[in-house]
Amino acid sequence: TGEEYDSEESAIPDKRAGRRKIKIEYIHDKSRRHITFSKRKAGIMKKAYELSTLTGTQILLLVVSETGLVYTFTTPKLQPLVTKPEGKNLIQSCLNAP
């Protein structure tokens, strides 16, 4: 005897390659951690751009790597916060805080 399905949709196998769920936990392997950081940084930068474009919102995104490199995405109105000395000093003081 065959399996019964609740709906027609569930009877059709999904042909797409699904994304695997990953555990959100610290990655101990330095190489894998760096690769994940790079990919996810690119993804969050893209999402910030899309959010700004779609909704007209002002966005300032700072991503700081474990080596201390600061990556930014800003919309034009917020650009001075990362380019002018006062803004850079504010960011640096936040990063140096305990």
FISEGU-586677 format. One record per atom (N, C-alpha, C, O, CB): x, y, z; residue in three letters. Coordinates in steps of 0.001 Angstrom, whole numbers, plus 500000, padded with zeros to 6 digits. Glycine has a CB too. Example, Ala and Ser with C-alpha at 12.3 -4.5 7.8 and 13.67 -1.06 7.14 Angstrom:
2
513190494310507800ALA;512300495500507800ALA;513200496700507800ALA;514236496681508465ALA;511308495527509046ALA;512850497750507080SER;513670498940507140SER;512900500030507870SER;513409501138508039SER;514084499402505725SER;
***
This chain:
98
500843498814500000THR;500000500000500000THR;500886501246500000THR;501975501248500574THR;499042500000501224THR;500399502307499344GLY;501196503530499210GLY;500944504510500336GLY;500012504346501123GLY;500906504199497890GLY;501772505515500404GLU;501610506563501400GLU;500467507474500991GLU;500201507665499804GLU;502913507369501576GLU;499796508031501987GLU;498745508999501698GLU;499312510386501939GLU;500120510587502846GLU;497471508747502572GLU;498886511343501123TYR;499372512712501250TYR;498223513617501644TYR;497088513431501203TYR;500023513197499935TYR;498529514602502483ASP;497508515544502927ASP;497091516496501814ASP;495934516913501747ASP;498010516335504118ASP;498023516834500952SER;497703517755499868SER;498418517307498608SER;499338516490498643SER;498095519207500233SER;497976517857497511GLU;498576517510496227GLU;500039517935496176GLU;500882517238495612GLU;497798518159495080GLU;500334519109496783GLU;501697519647496736GLU;502713518697497348GLU;503806518521496808GLU;501756520980497452GLU;502361518088498466SER;503329517235499144SER;503604515945498379SER;504585515257498660SER;502842516908500534SER;502757515614497423ALA;502961514404496630ALA;504032514607495562ALA;504568513643495014ALA;501650513976495977ALA;504337515873495273ILE;505332516181494244ILE;506669516419494930ILE;506796517350495725ILE;504909517427493391ILE;507662515596494637PRO;508957515805495278PRO;509576517125494833PRO;509435517528493679PRO;509906514643494962PRO;510257517792495752ASP;510905519067495458ASP;512194518800494690ASP;513089518124495198ASP;511192519867496766ASP;512294519319493486LYS;513457519063492628LYS;514620520015492912LYS;515752519750492506LYS;513054519177491167LYS;514345521122493607ARG;515399522103493871ARG;516386521564494897ARG;516043520766495769ARG;514794523430494362ARG;517605522022494763ALA;518599521692495783ALA;518348522641496947ALA;518602523841496836ALA;520088521815495231ALA;517856522117498053GLY;517532522956499191GLY;518775523368499960GLY;519811522705499906GLY;516573522242500106GLY;518649524469500674ARG;519754524903501525ARG;519704524102502809ARG;518637523863503375ARG;519686526434501817ARG;520875523693503254ARG;520930522937504494ARG;520910523897505674ARG;521497524977505624ARG;522185522040504538ARG;520237523492506716LYS;520260524267507949LYS;521621524052508591LYS;522114522926508671LYS;519093523853508921LYS;522221525142509044ILE;523486524992509752ILE;523291525432511196ILE;522453526281511502ILE;524617525815509066ILE;524077524840512064LYS;524037525237513457LYS;524739526582513573LYS;525825526780513029LYS;524700524162514380LYS;524109527492514282ILE;524732528788514493ILE;525568528681515764ILE;525070528844516878ILE;523661529941514597ILE;526832528405515564GLU;527772528308516673GLU;529145528720516168GLU;529409528719514965GLU;527801526865517273GLU;530008529069517099TYR;531344529543516758TYR;532081528504515912TYR;532049527309516206TYR;532145529861518033TYR;532742528981514861ILE;533503528097513972ILE;534952528101514455ILE;535627529128514388ILE;533399528557512458ILE;535426526969514937HIS;536776526893515500HIS;537864526853514439HIS;538968527344514673HIS;536895525680516378HIS;537576526278513280ASP;538562526196512203ASP;538746527589511597ASP;537815528156511025ASP;538120525162511110ASP;539966528134511730LYS;540235529513511316LYS;539956529744509834LYS;539401530779509466LYS;541674529872511622LYS;540331528805508990SER;540132528942507550SER;538640528965507204SER;538186529811506433SER;540835527796506802SER;537890528034507777ARG;536441527999507538ARG;535766529254508080ARG;534841529788507468ARG;535819526749508181ARG;536243529722509243ARG;535680530920509864ARG;535893532138508963ARG;534989532957508798ARG;536316531161511252ARG;537089532255508381HIS;537403533374507486HIS;536531533329506228HIS;536016534356505788HIS;538898533349507098HIS;536371532147505661ILE;535541531983504461ILE;534090532360504774ILE;533445533073504006ILE;535620530519503931ILE;533590531874505905THR;532221532185506313THR;532056533682506536THR;531059534274506123THR;531847531413507589THR;533046534292507196PHE;532996535739507434PHE;532896536495506113PHE;532055537381505964PHE;534240536205508221PHE;533747536149505162SER;533762536847503871SER;532431536720503142SER;531902537705502626SER;534881536303502991SER;531897535514503104LYS;530631535287502400LYS;529478536008503088LYS;528662536657502434LYS;530331533788502312LYS;529416535892504400ARG;528308536507505128ARG;528419538021505152ARG;527406538720505156ARG;528252535975506547ARG;529650538536505169LYS;529846539986505101LYS;529305540508503780LYS;528591541510503749LYS;531346540355505259LYS;529641539835502695ALA;529144540237501375ALA;527619540191501350ALA;526974541076500788ALA;529727539324500268ALA;527049539160501959GLY;525600539016501989GLY;524914540122502764GLY;523892540650502325GLY;525232537695502578GLY;525469540476503916ILE;524826541509504736ILE;525003542891504100ILE;524134543752504234ILE;525407541502506169ILE;526123543100503413MET;526325544365502684MET;525288544482501561MET;524714545551501349MET;527778544448502099MET;525057543393500855LYS;524071543386499773LYS;522676543659500329LYS;521907544421499743LYS;524095542035499020LYS;522353543036501459LYS;521046543246502081LYS;520875544704502512LYS;519788545265502369LYS;520871542309503290LYS;521930545319503036ALA;521866546724503443ALA;521596547608502230ALA;520769548517502294ALA;523178547154504141ALA;522288547345501133TYR;522082548094499890TYR;520642547931499400TYR;519988548908499036TYR;523076547622498802TYR;520161546697499395GLU;518804546427498920GLU;517760547122499791GLU;516803547700499274GLU;518542544919498893GLU;517942547068501107LEU;517010547712502029LEU;516966549215501774LEU;515892549815501737LEU;517408547429503491LEU;518126549808501601SER;518217551235501329SER;517544551594500010SER;516787552562499935SER;519673551675501308SER;517820550814498977THR;517264551077497652THR;515749550900497631THR;515032551734497077THR;517907550159496621THR;515269549828498225LEU;513839549527498190LEU;512996550466499047LEU;511852550764498704LEU;513613548116498638LEU;513558550931500161THR;512748551696501112THR;513188553138501295THR;512494553915501950THR;512767551019502430THR;514326553510500730GLY;514814554878500874GLY;515357555184502257GLY;515509556353502611GLY;513720555837500554GLY;515649554171503037THR;516159554383504393THR;517638554727504370THR;518367554374503443THR;515922553142505256THR;518059555422505412GLN;519474555744505578GLN;520102554621506397GLN;519567554218507429GLN;519675557148506272GLN;521235554126505928ILE;521859552979506582ILE;523340553228506813ILE;524048553746505949ILE;521662551712505749ILE;523783552847507994LEU;525205552822508323LEU;525468551439508892LEU;524949551088509952LEU;525614553977509344LEU;526270550658508192LEU;526585549300508620LEU;528089549199508816LEU;528867549488507907LEU;526081548245507587LEU;528485548792509996LEU;529897548559510305LEU;530077547084510592LEU;529341546505511391LEU;530374549427511514LEU;531045546484509949VAL;531395545096510222VAL;532882545095510543VAL;533698545552509743VAL;531050544136509001VAL;533224544583511711VAL;534623544568512132VAL;535087543124512209VAL;534511542310512931VAL;534813545288513502VAL;536138542817511454SER;536667541450511446SER;537404541167512747SER;537690542076513526SER;537606541231510238SER;537706539897512967GLU;538426539545514196GLU;539849540088514193GLU;540495540141515239GLU;538453538031514377GLU;540345540494513018THR;541678541111512943THR;541601542621513114THR;542628543299513108THR;542350540774511607THR;540384543156513267GLY;540218544580513518GLY;539960545428512283GLY;539846546649512391GLY;541413545088514195GLY;539864544808511110LEU;539553545579509907LEU;538088545995509946LEU;537214545196510283LEU;539859544758508620LEU;537828547254509597VAL;536470547778509618VAL;535960547891508188VAL;536575548541507343VAL;536412549154510336VAL;534832547250507933TYR;534178547312506628TYR;532889548093506821TYR;532180547894507807TYR;533903545872506034TYR;532582548986505876THR;531396549819506039THR;530517549819504800THR;530980549631503675THR;531799551233506375THR;529237550035505046PHE;528290550379503985PHE;527518551566504522PHE;526968551508505622PHE;527329549159503592PHE;527476552640503754THR;526694553801504168THR;525930554368502987THR;526355554277501835THR;527599554876504785THR;524800554951503308THR;524080555722502308THR;524692557123502324THR;525336557498503304THR;522516555752502593THR;524505557894501268PRO;525200559185501145PRO;525085560122502348PRO;526078560735502738PRO;524684559892499959PRO;523898560246502945LYS;523738561167504082LYS;524595560778505283LYS;525006561639506061LYS;522280561222504501LYS;524861559495505434LEU;525625559025506596LEU;527113558843506295LEU;527891558524507194LEU;525049557716507092LEU;527502559040505067GLN;528900558855504656GLN;529897559639505530GLN;530956559108505865GLN;529061559277503204GLN;529578560899505910PRO;530539561644506743PRO;530896560949508057PRO;531977561172508601PRO;529985563005507050PRO;529997560111508567LEU;530291559409509822LEU;531472558456509700LEU;532112558127510699LEU;529072558641510281LEU;531761558014508490VAL;532892557095508331VAL;534061557728507587VAL;535131557127507487VAL;532446555850507599VAL;533864558943507063THR;534953559574506314THR;535585560751507055THR;536779561005506894THR;534445560041504973THR;534813561468507857LYS;535354562621508582LYS;536056562158509856LYS;535668561157510458LYS;534230563632508923LYS;537095562895510264PRO;537859562500511464PRO;537000562304512715PRO;537245561380513491PRO;538910563539511755PRO;535993563166512922GLU;535147563042514123GLU;534416561698514129GLU;534331561029515160GLU;534123564206514192GLU;533903561323512991GLY;533199560046512884GLY;534130558869513074GLY;533805557909513774GLY;532510559936511544GLY;535293558949512446LYS;536285557870512588LYS;536701557717514043LYS;536842556601514542LYS;537527558147511708LYS;536900558860514732ASN;537297558813516143ASN;536204558193517010ASN;536493557430517932ASN;537627560221516650ASN;534950558522516710LEU;533829557951517459LEU;533781556436517279LEU;533616555692518246LEU;532498558585517008LEU;533924555993516050ILE;533919554551515766ILE;535073553873516499ILE;534894552823517115ILE;534021554288514237ILE;536252554477516428GLN;537429553890517075GLN;537253553822518587GLN;537636552834519214GLN;538683554696516731GLN;536671554879519181SER;536482554856520637SER;535477553776521039SER;535620553160522095SER;536006556236521141SER;534465553544520208CYS;533511552461520489CYS;534203551104520403CYS;533959550223521228CYS;532317552515519503CYS;535063550942519408LEU;535760549665519239LEU;536776549415520353LEU;537059548266520692LEU;536460549629517887LEU;537318550480520914ASN;538313550340521983ASN;537682550184523362ASN;538368549845524327ASN;539235551539521986ASN;536377550429523458ALA;535696550326524751ALA;535728548876525240ALA;535712547942524438ALA;534227550832524643ALA;535775548697526570PRO;535832547328527112PRO;534592546506526838PRO;534519545345527241PRO;536057547377528586PRO;
***
